């Protein structure tokens, strides 16, 4: 079981941020546009089921694109990566930042809609 705290960040017109915390749990964390995804993205650039976070046999958490879907890891297109604090994951127009975990959460992600650059570069 994976326990995740999702910090959804929104910004007003002046750029000031506000955050809403949501707790999600599951054997896996599906990410995408489909309403059944634990981490639901409202972006046509994301596949219905774009990526999945799973726990590896060694206990680490990994993210992988589903099928042909790629994800951006720290600005580089990848298909899979082991999650580490500080890592930035780009999916469509969204940026997920991995934060250090703390009890009772295995994973803390900050999720923010960002302005995407052409290619796989992302800007805050």
Rosetta blueprint (number, residue, H / E / L):
1 X L
2 X E
3 X E
4 X E
5 X E
6 X E
7 X E
8 X E
9 X E
10 X E
11 X E
12 X L
13 X L
14 X L
15 X L
16 X L
17 X E
18 X E
19 X E
20 X E
21 X E
22 X E
23 X E
24 X E
25 X E
26 X E
27 X L
28 X L
29 X E
30 X E
31 X E
32 X E
33 X L
34 X L
35 X L
36 X L
37 X L
38 X L
39 X E
40 X E
41 X L
42 X L
43 X L
44 X L
45 X L
46 X L
47 X L
48 X L
49 X L
50 X L
51 X E
52 X E
53 X E
54 X E
55 X E
56 X L
57 X L
58 X L
59 X L
60 X L
61 X E
62 X E
63 X E
64 X E
65 X E
66 X L
67 X L
68 X L
69 X L
70 X L
71 X E
72 X E
73 X E
74 X L
75 X L
76 X E
77 X E
78 X E
79 X L
80 X E
81 X E
82 X E
83 X L
84 X L
85 X L
86 X L
87 X L
88 X E
89 X E
90 X E
91 X E
92 X L
93 X L
94 X E
95 X E
96 X E
97 X E
98 X E
99 X E
100 X L
101 X L
102 X L
103 X L
104 X L
105 X L
106 X L
107 X E
108 X E
109 X E
110 X E
111 X E
112 X E
113 X E
114 X L
115 X E
116 X E
117 X L
118 X L
119 X L
120 X L
121 X L
122 X E
123 X E
124 X L
